Amino acid sequence: MAVPKKKVSKMKRNIHKSTWKKKASIKTQKALSLAKSNIKNFKLNKKGFLAAEVAER
């Protein structure tokens, strides 16, 4: 049988939210950094597709 849980205080709720948001923020920063570094390794060719640069020299 379902039993209601105790109410979580505003302070605890805010602490939980802030830690969740910090973790999400760190993950988004890492993902953005990775995407930026990947963009530097690719270039747009005439057909509009991304292709890895080939060292011809």
DADAKA-V910685 format. One line per field, one symbol per residue. phi: phi as a letter, one per 30 degrees, with the letter a starting at -180 (. if undefined). psi: psi as a letter, one per 20 degrees, with the letter a starting at -180 (. if undefined). Layout:
phi->???
psi->???
This chain:
phi->.dbddddddddddddddddddddddddddddddddddddddcbdcddjcdbddcdcc
psi->pppqrqppqhggghggghhghgghgghhgggggggghhhhiqqpahijqpqqppoi.
